[in-house]
């Protein structure tokens, strides 16, 4: 933690404590993981459905020939 002492032109001493803010907090990481999990849980079944419909359409086209 850094400590800054500022003396203003009114002869008042102002002490500012600045916290070093590096990286992410645990809560921020957990929220990001939860959001990613929700997106993946929606995207994977949709992709599987798309893939299975594509294979069905491909097999129907091959049967017609």
PEPENOR-V876135 format. One record per pair of residues at least 6 apart in sequence whose ideal C-beta (glycine too) atoms are under 8 Angstrom apart, sorted by sequence separation. I is the first residue (numbers start at 1). J is the second residue. If there is no record, write none. Layout:
BEGIN
i=<I;I>
j=<J;J>
END
This chain:
BEGIN
i=<7;8;6;7;5;6;5;6;5;6;4;5;3;4;3;4;3;4;2;3;1;2;1;1;2;1>
j=<13;14;13;14;13;14;14;15;15;16;15;16;15;16;16;17;17;18;17;18;17;18;18;19;20;20>
END
